[in-house]
């Protein structure tokens, strides 16, 4: 009985560690996604500004 309890507690501790790692990994992926989204949006805004300038220059 004691051996079973020890095994269950050991497995529970391992699963807790795995869950913590998964949570940390998910949070890091979320931060990376948000950073990529910010840089992509900034690049798109720059391209939009360039296109607006080009259109204005061609209309002149």
C-alpha positions as CSV (number, residue, x, y, z in Angstrom):
1,X,0.0,0.0,0.0
2,X,2.7,2.5,1.0
3,X,4.6,1.6,-2.3
4,X,1.5,2.5,-4.3
5,X,1.1,5.8,-2.5
6,X,4.7,6.6,-3.1
7,X,4.4,5.8,-6.8
8,X,1.2,7.9,-7.1
9,X,2.8,10.8,-5.4
10,X,5.9,10.6,-7.5
11,X,3.8,10.5,-10.7
12,X,1.7,13.4,-9.4
13,X,4.9,15.4,-8.8
14,X,6.2,14.6,-12.3
15,X,2.8,15.6,-13.9
16,X,2.9,18.9,-11.9
17,X,6.3,19.6,-13.3
18,X,5.2,18.8,-16.8
19,X,2.2,21.1,-16.4
20,X,4.4,23.9,-15.2
21,X,6.7,23.5,-18.1
22,X,3.7,23.4,-20.5
23,X,2.3,26.6,-19.0
24,X,5.7,28.4,-19.2
25,X,6.1,27.2,-22.8
26,X,2.6,28.4,-23.7
27,X,3.2,31.8,-22.1
28,X,6.5,32.1,-24.0
29,X,4.8,31.2,-27.3
30,X,2.1,33.7,-26.5
31,X,4.7,36.5,-25.9
32,X,6.5,35.5,-29.1
33,X,3.3,35.6,-31.1
34,X,2.4,39.0,-29.7
35,X,5.8,40.4,-30.5
36,X,5.6,39.0,-34.1
37,X,2.2,40.5,-34.4
38,X,3.5,43.9,-33.3
39,X,6.5,43.8,-35.7
40,X,4.3,42.6,-38.6
41,X,1.8,45.4,-37.9
42,X,4.6,48.0,-37.8
43,X,6.0,46.7,-41.1
44,X,2.6,46.8,-42.7
45,X,2.1,50.4,-41.5
46,X,5.4,51.3,-43.0
47,X,4.5,49.7,-46.3
48,X,1.2,51.5,-46.3
49,X,3.0,54.8,-45.8
50,X,5.4,54.1,-48.6
51,X,2.5,53.1,-50.9
52,X,0.6,56.3,-50.0
53,X,3.7,58.3,-50.8
54,X,4.2,56.5,-54.2
55,X,0.5,57.1,-55.1
56,X,0.8,60.8,-54.3
57,X,4.0,61.1,-56.3
58,X,2.5,59.4,-59.3
59,X,-0.6,61.7,-59.2
60,X,1.6,64.8,-59.3
